[in-house]
Amino acid sequence: MTLVRIILSVLIPPLGVFLKVGLGGQFWLNILLTILGYVPGLVHAIWIISRSEPVAA
């Protein structure tokens, strides 16, 4: 499942974060980073997805 999230994050970074954490703060932060620039949103998305512990919303 992690590989699918990473592939989706390359296409649309907030989608991968949404699949990992839902509509929490990390999702909205990723939306903002993606609006400011694709690369910061992508880096943040991969960082969130690759974390082993669940992220609090």
PDB file of N, H, CA, C and O in Angstrom:
ATOM      1  N   MET A   1       0.825  -1.201   0.000  1.00  0.00           N
ATOM      2  CA  MET A   1       0.000   0.000   0.000  1.00  0.00           C
ATOM      3  C   MET A   1       0.867   1.261   0.000  1.00  0.00           C
ATOM      4  O   MET A   1       0.490   2.276  -0.586  1.00  0.00           O
ATOM      5  N   THR A   2       2.025   1.197   0.656  1.00  0.00           N
ATOM      6  H   THR A   2       2.331   0.373   1.133  1.00  0.00           H
ATOM      7  CA  THR A   2       2.895   2.371   0.703  1.00  0.00           C
ATOM      8  C   THR A   2       3.384   2.738  -0.696  1.00  0.00           C
ATOM      9  O   THR A   2       3.481   3.919  -1.027  1.00  0.00           O
ATOM     10  N   LEU A   3       3.689   1.743  -1.510  1.00  0.00           N
ATOM     11  H   LEU A   3       3.610   0.783  -1.241  1.00  0.00           H
ATOM     12  CA  LEU A   3       4.152   2.020  -2.869  1.00  0.00           C
ATOM     13  C   LEU A   3       3.070   2.728  -3.674  1.00  0.00           C
ATOM     14  O   LEU A   3       3.370   3.642  -4.442  1.00  0.00           O
ATOM     15  N   VAL A   4       1.829   2.320  -3.509  1.00  0.00           N
ATOM     16  H   VAL A   4       1.585   1.577  -2.885  1.00  0.00           H
ATOM     17  CA  VAL A   4       0.714   2.976  -4.209  1.00  0.00           C
ATOM     18  C   VAL A   4       0.592   4.429  -3.759  1.00  0.00           C
ATOM     19  O   VAL A   4       0.374   5.315  -4.585  1.00  0.00           O
ATOM     20  N   ARG A   5       0.729   4.680  -2.461  1.00  0.00           N
ATOM     21  H   ARG A   5       0.905   3.960  -1.790  1.00  0.00           H
ATOM     22  CA  ARG A   5       0.649   6.058  -1.948  1.00  0.00           C
ATOM     23  C   ARG A   5       1.761   6.917  -2.513  1.00  0.00           C
ATOM     24  O   ARG A   5       1.532   8.076  -2.859  1.00  0.00           O
ATOM     25  N   ILE A   6       2.965   6.367  -2.611  1.00  0.00           N
ATOM     26  H   ILE A   6       3.151   5.426  -2.330  1.00  0.00           H
ATOM     27  CA  ILE A   6       4.091   7.140  -3.141  1.00  0.00           C
ATOM     28  C   ILE A   6       3.876   7.445  -4.617  1.00  0.00           C
ATOM     29  O   ILE A   6       4.149   8.558  -5.066  1.00  0.00           O
ATOM     30  N   ILE A   7       3.394   6.474  -5.368  1.00  0.00           N
ATOM     31  H   ILE A   7       3.173   5.569  -5.003  1.00  0.00           H
ATOM     32  CA  ILE A   7       3.124   6.708  -6.796  1.00  0.00           C
ATOM     33  C   ILE A   7       2.051   7.781  -6.961  1.00  0.00           C
ATOM     34  O   ILE A   7       2.184   8.663  -7.808  1.00  0.00           O
ATOM     35  N   LEU A   8       0.988   7.712  -6.156  1.00  0.00           N
ATOM     36  H   LEU A   8       0.880   6.995  -5.467  1.00  0.00           H
ATOM     37  CA  LEU A   8      -0.052   8.740  -6.230  1.00  0.00           C
ATOM     38  C   LEU A   8       0.478  10.101  -5.802  1.00  0.00           C
ATOM     39  O   LEU A   8       0.040  11.130  -6.316  1.00  0.00           O
ATOM     40  N   SER A   9       1.422  10.111  -4.862  1.00  0.00           N
ATOM     41  H   SER A   9       1.779   9.275  -4.445  1.00  0.00           H
ATOM     42  CA  SER A   9       1.999  11.374  -4.404  1.00  0.00           C
ATOM     43  C   SER A   9       2.842  12.032  -5.475  1.00  0.00           C
ATOM     44  O   SER A   9       2.926  13.259  -5.533  1.00  0.00           O
ATOM     45  N   VAL A  10       3.464  11.237  -6.320  1.00  0.00           N
ATOM     46  H   VAL A  10       3.396  10.241  -6.274  1.00  0.00           H
ATOM     47  CA  VAL A  10       4.240  11.823  -7.410  1.00  0.00           C
ATOM     48  C   VAL A  10       3.299  12.534  -8.375  1.00  0.00           C
ATOM     49  O   VAL A  10       3.640  13.585  -8.919  1.00  0.00           O
ATOM     50  N   LEU A  11       2.125  11.967  -8.588  1.00  0.00           N
ATOM     51  H   LEU A  11       1.848  11.113  -8.146  1.00  0.00           H
ATOM     52  CA  LEU A  11       1.153  12.591  -9.477  1.00  0.00           C
ATOM     53  C   LEU A  11       0.455  13.771  -8.811  1.00  0.00           C
ATOM     54  O   LEU A  11       0.406  14.867  -9.368  1.00  0.00           O
ATOM     55  N   ILE A  12      -0.086  13.540  -7.612  1.00  0.00           N
ATOM     56  H   ILE A  12      -0.045  12.650  -7.159  1.00  0.00           H
ATOM     57  CA  ILE A  12      -0.819  14.572  -6.866  1.00  0.00           C
ATOM     58  C   ILE A  12      -0.420  14.434  -5.386  1.00  0.00           C
ATOM     59  O   ILE A  12      -0.995  13.609  -4.676  1.00  0.00           O
ATOM     60  N   PRO A  13       0.552  15.224  -4.912  1.00  0.00           N
ATOM     61  CA  PRO A  13       1.062  15.058  -3.555  1.00  0.00           C
ATOM     62  C   PRO A  13      -0.004  15.036  -2.447  1.00  0.00           C
ATOM     63  O   PRO A  13       0.093  14.194  -1.555  1.00  0.00           O
ATOM     64  N   PRO A  14      -1.010  15.915  -2.460  1.00  0.00           N
ATOM     65  CA  PRO A  14      -1.988  15.859  -1.365  1.00  0.00           C
ATOM     66  C   PRO A  14      -2.798  14.561  -1.319  1.00  0.00           C
ATOM     67  O   PRO A  14      -3.285  14.178  -0.255  1.00  0.00           O
ATOM     68  N   LEU A  15      -2.944  13.894  -2.439  1.00  0.00           N
ATOM     69  H   LEU A  15      -2.548  14.205  -3.303  1.00  0.00           H
ATOM     70  CA  LEU A  15      -3.713  12.648  -2.458  1.00  0.00           C
ATOM     71  C   LEU A  15      -3.022  11.563  -1.642  1.00  0.00           C
ATOM     72  O   LEU A  15      -3.678  10.847  -0.885  1.00  0.00           O
ATOM     73  N   GLY A  16      -1.724  11.436  -1.784  1.00  0.00           N
ATOM     74  H   GLY A  16      -1.191  12.018  -2.398  1.00  0.00           H
ATOM     75  CA  GLY A  16      -0.987  10.451  -0.994  1.00  0.00           C
ATOM     76  C   GLY A  16      -1.051  10.744   0.492  1.00  0.00           C
ATOM     77  O   GLY A  16      -1.183   9.827   1.303  1.00  0.00           O
ATOM     78  N   VAL A  17      -0.957  12.022   0.856  1.00  0.00           N
ATOM     79  H   VAL A  17      -0.850  12.767   0.197  1.00  0.00           H
ATOM     80  CA  VAL A  17      -1.045  12.408   2.265  1.00  0.00           C
ATOM     81  C   VAL A  17      -2.455  12.147   2.787  1.00  0.00           C
ATOM     82  O   VAL A  17      -2.615  11.682   3.915  1.00  0.00           O
ATOM     83  N   PHE A  18      -3.460  12.435   2.001  1.00  0.00           N
ATOM     84  H   PHE A  18      -3.329  12.813   1.085  1.00  0.00           H
ATOM     85  CA  PHE A  18      -4.844  12.179   2.408  1.00  0.00           C
ATOM     86  C   PHE A  18      -5.064  10.693   2.690  1.00  0.00           C
ATOM     87  O   PHE A  18      -5.720  10.339   3.669  1.00  0.00           O
ATOM     88  N   LEU A  19      -4.524   9.835   1.847  1.00  0.00           N
ATOM     89  H   LEU A  19      -3.991  10.123   1.052  1.00  0.00           H
ATOM     90  CA  LEU A  19      -4.687   8.400   2.054  1.00  0.00           C
ATOM     91  C   LEU A  19      -3.984   7.913   3.312  1.00  0.00           C
ATOM     92  O   LEU A  19      -4.362   6.885   3.873  1.00  0.00           O
ATOM     93  N   LYS A  20      -2.963   8.641   3.764  1.00  0.00           N
ATOM     94  H   LYS A  20      -2.656   9.477   3.309  1.00  0.00           H
ATOM     95  CA  LYS A  20      -2.226   8.251   4.971  1.00  0.00           C
ATOM     96  C   LYS A  20      -2.861   8.828   6.232  1.00  0.00           C
ATOM     97  O   LYS A  20      -3.036   8.106   7.214  1.00  0.00           O
ATOM     98  N   VAL A  21      -3.212  10.126   6.226  1.00  0.00           N
ATOM     99  H   VAL A  21      -3.069  10.712   5.429  1.00  0.00           H
ATOM    100  CA  VAL A  21      -3.638  10.785   7.471  1.00  0.00           C
ATOM    101  C   VAL A  21      -5.065  11.316   7.454  1.00  0.00           C
ATOM    102  O   VAL A  21      -5.568  11.732   8.498  1.00  0.00           O
ATOM    103  N   GLY A  22      -5.726  11.317   6.316  1.00  0.00           N
ATOM    104  H   GLY A  22      -5.317  10.980   5.468  1.00  0.00           H
ATOM    105  CA  GLY A  22      -7.075  11.876   6.252  1.00  0.00           C
ATOM    106  C   GLY A  22      -7.030  13.396   6.139  1.00  0.00           C
ATOM    107  O   GLY A  22      -6.065  13.964   5.627  1.00  0.00           O
ATOM    108  N   LEU A  23      -8.079  14.043   6.622  1.00  0.00           N
ATOM    109  H   LEU A  23      -8.863  13.582   7.038  1.00  0.00           H
ATOM    110  CA  LEU A  23      -8.186  15.507   6.506  1.00  0.00           C
ATOM    111  C   LEU A  23      -7.589  16.236   7.702  1.00  0.00           C
ATOM    112  O   LEU A  23      -8.161  17.218   8.174  1.00  0.00           O
ATOM    113  N   GLY A  24      -6.465  15.777   8.191  1.00  0.00           N
ATOM    114  H   GLY A  24      -5.999  14.979   7.808  1.00  0.00           H
ATOM    115  CA  GLY A  24      -5.809  16.401   9.336  1.00  0.00           C
ATOM    116  C   GLY A  24      -4.938  17.578   8.934  1.00  0.00           C
ATOM    117  O   GLY A  24      -4.941  18.019   7.785  1.00  0.00           O
ATOM    118  N   GLY A  25      -4.205  18.066   9.897  1.00  0.00           N
ATOM    119  H   GLY A  25      -4.202  17.708  10.831  1.00  0.00           H
ATOM    120  CA  GLY A  25      -3.341  19.220   9.683  1.00  0.00           C
ATOM    121  C   GLY A  25      -2.248  18.971   8.658  1.00  0.00           C
ATOM    122  O   GLY A  25      -1.892  19.873   7.900  1.00  0.00           O
ATOM    123  N   GLN A  26      -1.705  17.746   8.626  1.00  0.00           N
ATOM    124  H   GLN A  26      -1.994  17.013   9.242  1.00  0.00           H
ATOM    125  CA  GLN A  26      -0.653  17.429   7.657  1.00  0.00           C
ATOM    126  C   GLN A  26      -1.179  17.512   6.225  1.00  0.00           C
ATOM    127  O   GLN A  26      -0.452  17.910   5.314  1.00  0.00           O
ATOM    128  N   PHE A  27      -2.438  17.137   6.031  1.00  0.00           N
ATOM    129  H   PHE A  27      -3.028  16.814   6.771  1.00  0.00           H
ATOM    130  CA  PHE A  27      -3.036  17.238   4.698  1.00  0.00           C
ATOM    131  C   PHE A  27      -3.113  18.687   4.250  1.00  0.00           C
ATOM    132  O   PHE A  27      -2.736  19.011   3.123  1.00  0.00           O
ATOM    133  N   TRP A  28      -3.600  19.564   5.125  1.00  0.00           N
ATOM    134  H   TRP A  28      -3.906  19.301   6.040  1.00  0.00           H
ATOM    135  CA  TRP A  28      -3.739  20.972   4.756  1.00  0.00           C
ATOM    136  C   TRP A  28      -2.378  21.636   4.567  1.00  0.00           C
ATOM    137  O   TRP A  28      -2.224  22.511   3.716  1.00  0.00           O
ATOM    138  N   LEU A  29      -1.401  21.221   5.354  1.00  0.00           N
ATOM    139  H   LEU A  29      -1.526  20.510   6.046  1.00  0.00           H
ATOM    140  CA  LEU A  29      -0.045  21.733   5.166  1.00  0.00           C
ATOM    141  C   LEU A  29       0.488  21.314   3.804  1.00  0.00           C
ATOM    142  O   LEU A  29       1.154  22.096   3.126  1.00  0.00           O
ATOM    143  N   ASN A  30       0.198  20.087   3.406  1.00  0.00           N
ATOM    144  H   ASN A  30      -0.344  19.452   3.956  1.00  0.00           H
ATOM    145  CA  ASN A  30       0.651  19.622   2.110  1.00  0.00           C
ATOM    146  C   ASN A  30      -0.041  20.360   0.970  1.00  0.00           C
ATOM    147  O   ASN A  30       0.581  20.645  -0.054  1.00  0.00           O
ATOM    148  N   ILE A  31      -1.320  20.671   1.141  1.00  0.00           N
ATOM    149  H   ILE A  31      -1.825  20.441   1.973  1.00  0.00           H
ATOM    150  CA  ILE A  31      -2.026  21.476   0.128  1.00  0.00           C
ATOM    151  C   ILE A  31      -1.315  22.821  -0.037  1.00  0.00           C
ATOM    152  O   ILE A  31      -1.062  23.261  -1.159  1.00  0.00           O
ATOM    153  N   LEU A  32      -0.996  23.469   1.081  1.00  0.00           N
ATOM    154  H   LEU A  32      -1.201  23.112   1.993  1.00  0.00           H
ATOM    155  CA  LEU A  32      -0.312  24.766   1.040  1.00  0.00           C
ATOM    156  C   LEU A  32       1.053  24.643   0.376  1.00  0.00           C
ATOM    157  O   LEU A  32       1.403  25.463  -0.473  1.00  0.00           O
ATOM    158  N   LEU A  33       1.824  23.634   0.752  1.00  0.00           N
ATOM    159  H   LEU A  33       1.539  22.968   1.442  1.00  0.00           H
ATOM    160  CA  LEU A  33       3.149  23.453   0.155  1.00  0.00           C
ATOM    161  C   LEU A  33       3.057  23.160  -1.335  1.00  0.00           C
ATOM    162  O   LEU A  33       3.895  23.623  -2.109  1.00  0.00           O
ATOM    163  N   THR A  34       2.063  22.405  -1.740  1.00  0.00           N
ATOM    164  H   THR A  34       1.382  22.029  -1.111  1.00  0.00           H
ATOM    165  CA  THR A  34       1.901  22.097  -3.153  1.00  0.00           C
ATOM    166  C   THR A  34       1.498  23.336  -3.946  1.00  0.00           C
ATOM    167  O   THR A  34       1.922  23.506  -5.089  1.00  0.00           O
ATOM    168  N   ILE A  35       0.683  24.202  -3.348  1.00  0.00           N
ATOM    169  H   ILE A  35       0.339  24.064  -2.419  1.00  0.00           H
ATOM    170  CA  ILE A  35       0.311  25.454  -4.014  1.00  0.00           C
ATOM    171  C   ILE A  35       1.531  26.355  -4.164  1.00  0.00           C
ATOM    172  O   ILE A  35       1.706  27.007  -5.193  1.00  0.00           O
ATOM    173  N   LEU A  36       2.370  26.387  -3.139  1.00  0.00           N
ATOM    174  H   LEU A  36       2.228  25.858  -2.303  1.00  0.00           H
ATOM    175  CA  LEU A  36       3.568  27.226  -3.187  1.00  0.00           C
ATOM    176  C   LEU A  36       4.618  26.678  -4.155  1.00  0.00           C
ATOM    177  O   LEU A  36       5.430  27.432  -4.691  1.00  0.00           O
ATOM    178  N   GLY A  37       4.595  25.392  -4.368  1.00  0.00           N
ATOM    179  H   GLY A  37       3.935  24.779  -3.933  1.00  0.00           H
ATOM    180  CA  GLY A  37       5.534  24.764  -5.300  1.00  0.00           C
ATOM    181  C   GLY A  37       5.362  23.267  -5.274  1.00  0.00           C
ATOM    182  O   GLY A  37       5.164  22.677  -4.212  1.00  0.00           O
ATOM    183  N   TYR A  38       5.436  22.652  -6.429  1.00  0.00           N
ATOM    184  H   TYR A  38       5.597  23.131  -7.292  1.00  0.00           H
ATOM    185  CA  TYR A  38       5.207  21.213  -6.516  1.00  0.00           C
ATOM    186  C   TYR A  38       6.236  20.414  -5.719  1.00  0.00           C
ATOM    187  O   TYR A  38       5.880  19.457  -5.032  1.00  0.00           O
ATOM    188  N   VAL A  39       7.503  20.800  -5.807  1.00  0.00           N
ATOM    189  H   VAL A  39       7.793  21.578  -6.365  1.00  0.00           H
ATOM    190  CA  VAL A  39       8.572  20.033  -5.162  1.00  0.00           C
ATOM    191  C   VAL A  39       8.432  20.031  -3.628  1.00  0.00           C
ATOM    192  O   VAL A  39       8.553  18.964  -3.027  1.00  0.00           O
ATOM    193  N   PRO A  40       8.184  21.169  -2.973  1.00  0.00           N
ATOM    194  CA  PRO A  40       7.997  21.097  -1.511  1.00  0.00           C
ATOM    195  C   PRO A  40       6.820  20.205  -1.117  1.00  0.00           C
ATOM    196  O   PRO A  40       6.900  19.481  -0.125  1.00  0.00           O
ATOM    197  N   GLY A  41       5.748  20.249  -1.871  1.00  0.00           N
ATOM    198  H   GLY A  41       5.682  20.837  -2.677  1.00  0.00           H
ATOM    199  CA  GLY A  41       4.606  19.386  -1.592  1.00  0.00           C
ATOM    200  C   GLY A  41       4.955  17.921  -1.778  1.00  0.00           C
ATOM    201  O   GLY A  41       4.523  17.072  -0.998  1.00  0.00           O
ATOM    202  N   LEU A  42       5.731  17.622  -2.804  1.00  0.00           N
ATOM    203  H   LEU A  42       6.081  18.312  -3.438  1.00  0.00           H
ATOM    204  CA  LEU A  42       6.140  16.249  -3.069  1.00  0.00           C
ATOM    205  C   LEU A  42       7.067  15.722  -1.977  1.00  0.00           C
ATOM    206  O   LEU A  42       6.893  14.598  -1.504  1.00  0.00           O
ATOM    207  N   VAL A  43       8.041  16.519  -1.579  1.00  0.00           N
ATOM    208  H   VAL A  43       8.182  17.432  -1.963  1.00  0.00           H
ATOM    209  CA  VAL A  43       8.970  16.106  -0.518  1.00  0.00           C
ATOM    210  C   VAL A  43       8.205  15.868   0.784  1.00  0.00           C
ATOM    211  O   VAL A  43       8.443  14.871   1.466  1.00  0.00           O
ATOM    212  N   HIS A  44       7.301  16.764   1.131  1.00  0.00           N
ATOM    213  H   HIS A  44       7.108  17.575   0.578  1.00  0.00           H
ATOM    214  CA  HIS A  44       6.511  16.614   2.350  1.00  0.00           C
ATOM    215  C   HIS A  44       5.646  15.357   2.282  1.00  0.00           C
ATOM    216  O   HIS A  44       5.537  14.627   3.267  1.00  0.00           O
ATOM    217  N   ALA A  45       5.035  15.102   1.136  1.00  0.00           N
ATOM    218  H   ALA A  45       5.124  15.696   0.336  1.00  0.00           H
ATOM    219  CA  ALA A  45       4.179  13.931   0.985  1.00  0.00           C
ATOM    220  C   ALA A  45       4.969  12.640   1.164  1.00  0.00           C
ATOM    221  O   ALA A  45       4.524  11.735   1.869  1.00  0.00           O
ATOM    222  N   ILE A  46       6.123  12.550   0.541  1.00  0.00           N
ATOM    223  H   ILE A  46       6.484  13.286  -0.032  1.00  0.00           H
ATOM    224  CA  ILE A  46       6.928  11.333   0.667  1.00  0.00           C
ATOM    225  C   ILE A  46       7.429  11.171   2.090  1.00  0.00           C
ATOM    226  O   ILE A  46       7.508  10.052   2.598  1.00  0.00           O
ATOM    227  N   TRP A  47       7.768  12.278   2.737  1.00  0.00           N
ATOM    228  H   TRP A  47       7.704  13.187   2.324  1.00  0.00           H
ATOM    229  CA  TRP A  47       8.201  12.215   4.141  1.00  0.00           C
ATOM    230  C   TRP A  47       7.077  11.693   5.034  1.00  0.00           C
ATOM    231  O   TRP A  47       7.314  10.834   5.883  1.00  0.00           O
ATOM    232  N   ILE A  48       5.871  12.196   4.854  1.00  0.00           N
ATOM    233  H   ILE A  48       5.679  12.894   4.164  1.00  0.00           H
ATOM    234  CA  ILE A  48       4.727  11.754   5.658  1.00  0.00           C
ATOM    235  C   ILE A  48       4.424  10.277   5.394  1.00  0.00           C
ATOM    236  O   ILE A  48       4.180   9.519   6.333  1.00  0.00           O
ATOM    237  N   ILE A  49       4.439   9.872   4.147  1.00  0.00           N
ATOM    238  H   ILE A  49       4.638  10.488   3.385  1.00  0.00           H
ATOM    239  CA  ILE A  49       4.098   8.493   3.800  1.00  0.00           C
ATOM    240  C   ILE A  49       5.154   7.515   4.310  1.00  0.00           C
ATOM    241  O   ILE A  49       4.817   6.408   4.727  1.00  0.00           O
ATOM    242  N   SER A  50       6.415   7.906   4.282  1.00  0.00           N
ATOM    243  H   SER A  50       6.689   8.806   3.943  1.00  0.00           H
ATOM    244  CA  SER A  50       7.480   6.989   4.673  1.00  0.00           C
ATOM    245  C   SER A  50       7.652   6.865   6.189  1.00  0.00           C
ATOM    246  O   SER A  50       8.357   5.970   6.655  1.00  0.00           O
ATOM    247  N   ARG A  51       7.022   7.746   6.961  1.00  0.00           N
ATOM    248  H   ARG A  51       6.449   8.474   6.583  1.00  0.00           H
ATOM    249  CA  ARG A  51       7.100   7.624   8.422  1.00  0.00           C
ATOM    250  C   ARG A  51       6.400   6.346   8.848  1.00  0.00           C
ATOM    251  O   ARG A  51       5.334   6.017   8.329  1.00  0.00           O
ATOM    252  N   SER A  52       6.991   5.629   9.785  1.00  0.00           N
ATOM    253  H   SER A  52       7.857   5.896  10.206  1.00  0.00           H
ATOM    254  CA  SER A  52       6.434   4.336  10.179  1.00  0.00           C
ATOM    255  C   SER A  52       5.303   4.499  11.193  1.00  0.00           C
ATOM    256  O   SER A  52       4.351   3.719  11.171  1.00  0.00           O
ATOM    257  N   GLU A  53       5.383   5.483  12.072  1.00  0.00           N
ATOM    258  H   GLU A  53       6.156   6.116  12.090  1.00  0.00           H
ATOM    259  CA  GLU A  53       4.331   5.676  13.066  1.00  0.00           C
ATOM    260  C   GLU A  53       3.193   6.495  12.482  1.00  0.00           C
ATOM    261  O   GLU A  53       3.426   7.347  11.625  1.00  0.00           O
ATOM    262  N   PRO A  54       1.968   6.255  12.929  1.00  0.00           N
ATOM    263  CA  PRO A  54       0.834   7.051  12.425  1.00  0.00           C
ATOM    264  C   PRO A  54       0.964   8.512  12.864  1.00  0.00           C
ATOM    265  O   PRO A  54       1.425   8.802  13.968  1.00  0.00           O
ATOM    266  N   VAL A  55       0.560   9.404  11.999  1.00  0.00           N
ATOM    267  H   VAL A  55       0.186   9.169  11.102  1.00  0.00           H
ATOM    268  CA  VAL A  55       0.625  10.839  12.272  1.00  0.00           C
ATOM    269  C   VAL A  55      -0.694  11.281  12.887  1.00  0.00           C
ATOM    270  O   VAL A  55      -1.763  10.971  12.363  1.00  0.00           O
ATOM    271  N   ALA A  56      -0.618  12.004  13.996  1.00  0.00           N
ATOM    272  H   ALA A  56       0.251  12.255  14.422  1.00  0.00           H
ATOM    273  CA  ALA A  56      -1.829  12.503  14.645  1.00  0.00           C
ATOM    274  C   ALA A  56      -2.465  13.584  13.777  1.00  0.00           C
ATOM    275  O   ALA A  56      -1.767  14.405  13.183  1.00  0.00           O
ATOM    276  N   ALA A  57      -3.766  13.576  13.710  1.00  0.00           N
ATOM    277  H   ALA A  57      -4.333  12.909  14.193  1.00  0.00           H
ATOM    278  CA  ALA A  57      -4.482  14.541  12.858  1.00  0.00           C
ATOM    279  C   ALA A  57      -4.534  15.894  13.430  1.00  0.00           C
ATOM    280  O   ALA A  57      -5.103  16.800  12.821  1.00  0.00           O
TER     281      ALA A  57
END
